[in-house]
Amino acid sequence: MLNLSLIDLCEDDKADQNNHSNQLNDNNDAYWQSRGYDSRPDDWQDKK
């Protein structure tokens, strides 16, 4: 039986929102990882 509280659902939603925001921020490793890089490259400002 699945028993999630409202707090658990809100925390999951917040984590999803944070991940989405991080993937849109080119200053964040998640941005580069979502585009196939291992992490933010040293010359990341030239790759915009």
mmCIF file of the C-alpha atoms, coordinates in Angstrom:
data_MODEL
# 
_entry.id   MODEL 
# 
loop_
_atom_site.group_PDB 
_atom_site.id 
_atom_site.type_symbol 
_atom_site.label_atom_id 
_atom_site.label_alt_id 
_atom_site.label_comp_id 
_atom_site.label_asym_id 
_atom_site.label_entity_id 
_atom_site.label_seq_id 
_atom_site.pdbx_PDB_ins_code 
_atom_site.Cartn_x 
_atom_site.Cartn_y 
_atom_site.Cartn_z 
_atom_site.occupancy 
_atom_site.B_iso_or_equiv 
_atom_site.pdbx_formal_charge 
_atom_site.auth_seq_id 
_atom_site.auth_comp_id 
_atom_site.auth_asym_id 
_atom_site.auth_atom_id 
_atom_site.pdbx_PDB_model_num 
ATOM 1  C CA . MET A 1 1  ? 0.000  0.000  0.000   1.00 0.00 ? 1  MET A CA 1 
ATOM 2  C CA . LEU A 1 2  ? 1.368  3.394  -0.980  1.00 0.00 ? 2  LEU A CA 1 
ATOM 3  C CA . ASN A 1 3  ? 1.100  5.896  1.853   1.00 0.00 ? 3  ASN A CA 1 
ATOM 4  C CA . LEU A 1 4  ? 2.577  9.285  0.993   1.00 0.00 ? 4  LEU A CA 1 
ATOM 5  C CA . SER A 1 5  ? 1.894  12.320 3.087   1.00 0.00 ? 5  SER A CA 1 
ATOM 6  C CA . LEU A 1 6  ? 1.271  15.744 1.632   1.00 0.00 ? 6  LEU A CA 1 
ATOM 7  C CA . ILE A 1 7  ? 4.684  16.815 2.959   1.00 0.00 ? 7  ILE A CA 1 
ATOM 8  C CA . ASP A 1 8  ? 6.374  13.960 1.065   1.00 0.00 ? 8  ASP A CA 1 
ATOM 9  C CA . LEU A 1 9  ? 4.603  14.972 -2.144  1.00 0.00 ? 9  LEU A CA 1 
ATOM 10 C CA . CYS A 1 10 ? 5.574  18.624 -1.700  1.00 0.00 ? 10 CYS A CA 1 
ATOM 11 C CA . GLU A 1 11 ? 9.213  17.683 -1.058  1.00 0.00 ? 11 GLU A CA 1 
ATOM 12 C CA . ASP A 1 12 ? 9.272  15.535 -4.191  1.00 0.00 ? 12 ASP A CA 1 
ATOM 13 C CA . ASP A 1 13 ? 7.716  18.347 -6.211  1.00 0.00 ? 13 ASP A CA 1 
ATOM 14 C CA . LYS A 1 14 ? 10.278 20.813 -4.826  1.00 0.00 ? 14 LYS A CA 1 
ATOM 15 C CA . ALA A 1 15 ? 13.133 18.458 -5.745  1.00 0.00 ? 15 ALA A CA 1 
ATOM 16 C CA . ASP A 1 16 ? 11.742 18.122 -9.275  1.00 0.00 ? 16 ASP A CA 1 
ATOM 17 C CA . GLN A 1 17 ? 11.473 21.904 -9.580  1.00 0.00 ? 17 GLN A CA 1 
ATOM 18 C CA . ASN A 1 18 ? 15.029 22.361 -8.321  1.00 0.00 ? 18 ASN A CA 1 
ATOM 19 C CA . ASN A 1 19 ? 16.340 19.777 -10.776 1.00 0.00 ? 19 ASN A CA 1 
ATOM 20 C CA . HIS A 1 20 ? 14.505 21.449 -13.642 1.00 0.00 ? 20 HIS A CA 1 
ATOM 21 C CA . SER A 1 21 ? 15.896 24.849 -12.674 1.00 0.00 ? 21 SER A CA 1 
ATOM 22 C CA . ASN A 1 22 ? 19.412 23.448 -12.345 1.00 0.00 ? 22 ASN A CA 1 
ATOM 23 C CA . GLN A 1 23 ? 19.194 21.918 -15.821 1.00 0.00 ? 23 GLN A CA 1 
ATOM 24 C CA . LEU A 1 24 ? 18.370 25.360 -17.234 1.00 0.00 ? 24 LEU A CA 1 
ATOM 25 C CA . ASN A 1 25 ? 21.230 27.111 -15.414 1.00 0.00 ? 25 ASN A CA 1 
ATOM 26 C CA . ASP A 1 26 ? 24.462 26.917 -17.418 1.00 0.00 ? 26 ASP A CA 1 
ATOM 27 C CA . ASN A 1 27 ? 26.424 27.680 -14.251 1.00 0.00 ? 27 ASN A CA 1 
ATOM 28 C CA . ASN A 1 28 ? 25.252 24.355 -12.755 1.00 0.00 ? 28 ASN A CA 1 
ATOM 29 C CA . ASP A 1 29 ? 26.738 20.881 -13.345 1.00 0.00 ? 29 ASP A CA 1 
ATOM 30 C CA . ALA A 1 30 ? 23.221 19.480 -13.897 1.00 0.00 ? 30 ALA A CA 1 
ATOM 31 C CA . TYR A 1 31 ? 22.906 21.704 -16.978 1.00 0.00 ? 31 TYR A CA 1 
ATOM 32 C CA . TRP A 1 32 ? 25.994 20.174 -18.534 1.00 0.00 ? 32 TRP A CA 1 
ATOM 33 C CA . GLN A 1 33 ? 25.252 16.608 -17.385 1.00 0.00 ? 33 GLN A CA 1 
ATOM 34 C CA . SER A 1 34 ? 21.805 16.796 -19.001 1.00 0.00 ? 34 SER A CA 1 
ATOM 35 C CA . ARG A 1 35 ? 23.611 17.663 -22.244 1.00 0.00 ? 35 ARG A CA 1 
ATOM 36 C CA . GLY A 1 36 ? 26.038 14.738 -22.154 1.00 0.00 ? 36 GLY A CA 1 
ATOM 37 C CA . TYR A 1 37 ? 29.016 16.273 -20.337 1.00 0.00 ? 37 TYR A CA 1 
ATOM 38 C CA . ASP A 1 38 ? 30.475 14.733 -17.171 1.00 0.00 ? 38 ASP A CA 1 
ATOM 39 C CA . SER A 1 39 ? 30.503 18.128 -15.471 1.00 0.00 ? 39 SER A CA 1 
ATOM 40 C CA . ARG A 1 40 ? 30.745 21.804 -16.324 1.00 0.00 ? 40 ARG A CA 1 
ATOM 41 C CA . PRO A 1 41 ? 33.702 22.258 -18.687 1.00 0.00 ? 41 PRO A CA 1 
ATOM 42 C CA . ASP A 1 42 ? 36.436 24.743 -17.794 1.00 0.00 ? 42 ASP A CA 1 
ATOM 43 C CA . ASP A 1 43 ? 35.593 26.798 -20.886 1.00 0.00 ? 43 ASP A CA 1 
ATOM 44 C CA . TRP A 1 44 ? 31.829 26.662 -20.236 1.00 0.00 ? 44 TRP A CA 1 
ATOM 45 C CA . GLN A 1 45 ? 31.373 30.381 -20.837 1.00 0.00 ? 45 GLN A CA 1 
ATOM 46 C CA . ASP A 1 46 ? 32.666 29.967 -24.401 1.00 0.00 ? 46 ASP A CA 1 
ATOM 47 C CA . LYS A 1 47 ? 30.205 27.112 -25.109 1.00 0.00 ? 47 LYS A CA 1 
ATOM 48 C CA . LYS A 1 48 ? 26.979 29.108 -24.558 1.00 0.00 ? 48 LYS A CA 1 
# 
